[in-house]
């Protein structure tokens, strides 16, 4: 019977620190914060992704990508989203 190794958070971070540089980590954090803010605002407005997409004249699929962090937001897009939703950046 083989012995299984239990990984803790420090082990996982050590694995990723060889791959990720500080700017990758910061970028991921910022995208996550933006995605979370978009999702919270949509839910606060009690809107479906499809209805929410109409605010920005984009498809529901784009809103899904934004909410899942599958988008590399440009500064212009961040500004557009912030103004449309009256959010502080």
GIHUGI-V979861 format. One line per field, one symbol per residue. psi: psi as a letter, one per 30 degrees, with the letter a starting at -180 (. if undefined). burial: + if it has 24 or more other C-alpha atoms within 12 Angstrom, else -. A space follows every 10 residues. Layout:
psi = ???
burial = ???
This chain:
psi = kkkkkkklee eeeeefffek leeeeeeeee eeeeeeeeee eeeefhklee eefeeghlle eeeeeefggh kjkleeeeee eeeeghkk.
burial = ---------- ---------- ---------- +--++-+++- ++------+- -++------- -++-+++-+- --+----+-- +--------
